[in-house]
Amino acid sequence: MQLTIDTQTDTYEQAIAAVQAAYGLNPAAVAGDWPAAPAPTSRPGPGTLSDDVLWEGWTDRMLFDTIASVLPGARAVLRRLAELGGTASYDDVQEYFADHPTTPILKNRIGGTLTSIRAVRRRVGPDNRSNVLEPDDRRRIYRIEPALLEGLKRAFDLADSRPDLLRREQAGGASA
């Protein structure tokens, strides 16, 4: 026997009734007796983000596509920097992620983890050389352009509501 339940349109009650009917546990339950499914609500997606330019060609949609495509560790670093107002020292970022409960990143691996941001930027960013994240080796800080912070926050809000749209791990299975 095969039973198909559409989680986008079928209600919980419809799913239970179908399982019960399939196993003969509730013979009175038939498809005609099911309550009507509620009208589907639209789920937010990348298409709901603005294409208005925030800074040097960057849009909310490009920022979302960036965070959706980078490795989870790089996404976590971008989120942390956005939470801190866009700037943090190398040491602060390394210390924060060294013993992080969900996204630990070894101190000597932060730079390698962040390379996925530049790789993704070439594919989804604007046609110029601007970057979401600018490391300043001389001052030993990571910096996000202030004009992009609100757009990043909107992108992370969408990511929080739609984690199914995010890259989960790198090829080969190891999460970074």
C-alpha positions, -999 to +999 in steps of 0.1 A: +000+000+000+012+035-007-003+066+009+005+101-002-002+131+020+005+166+006+017+186+036+011+219+017-026+213+012-038+185+034-047+193+070-034+173+100-069+159+104-071+148+068-037+130+071-048+112+103-081+102+087-063+089+056-039+068+077-068+055+098-089+046+067-059+029+051-054+007+081-092+001+086-091+018+120-118+043+112-141+028+085-164+059+087-136+082+075-138+086+037-124+113+015-158+130+012-160+134+049-127+153+053-128+189+063-119+213+036-082+222+036-075+258+045-065+281+017-027+278+012-008+308+025+020+322+005+054+313+019+080+340+018+108+334-007+137+351-023+112+367-048+097+387-020+130+406-015+137+439-031+158+444-062+165+480-052+202+488-051+215+492-015+252+499-023+274+494-054+250+471-071+241+449-041+203+442-035+184+423-008+180+394-032+218+392-039+225+393-002+200+365+004+215+344-025+249+350-010+240+337+025+219+309+010+249+297-010+279+300+013+290+273+036+272+272+070+304+284+089+307+315+066+270+322+070+274+321+108+303+345+106+283+369+084+254+367+108+277+374+138+293+404+121+258+418+112+248+413+149+279+433+159+271+462+136+293+451+107+328+453+122+348+429+145+384+421+150+399+389+138+406+378+174+370+385+185+356+364+156+381+336+162+373+335+199+336+335+194+336+305+170+364+285+187+340+269+212+307+278+195+280+252+204+265+248+169+291+261+145+326+256+159+354+268+137+390+263+145+410+295+149+433+287+120+403+278+098+383+311+099+400+325+068+395+293+048+359+291+059+353+326+046+367+319+012+333+306+002+319+341+005+343+354-023+336+323-044+298+328-042+302+366-047+316+360-082+285+341-091+257+361-074+271+395-067+270+427-088+293+431-118+319+451-099+345+443-074+325+452-043+323+425-016+299+418+013+328+412+036+360+430+035+389+417+056+414+444+066+447+426+073+465+457+083+440+466+111+430+429+116+393+434+113+364+421+093+341+448+080+307+447+063+297+479+045+271+497+067+248+502+038+244+465+035+236+457+071+198+462+069+196+441+038+216+414+054+192+414+084+163+410+060+181+382+042+187+364+075+151+369+085+141+351+053+167+324+059+153+319+094+118+315+081+129+293+051+159+272+062+150+248+034+165+273+009+200+273+026+231+253+017+236+228+045+270+214+041+299+214+017+304+188-010+320+157+006+297+159+036+319+179+061+302+209+076+323+241+079 
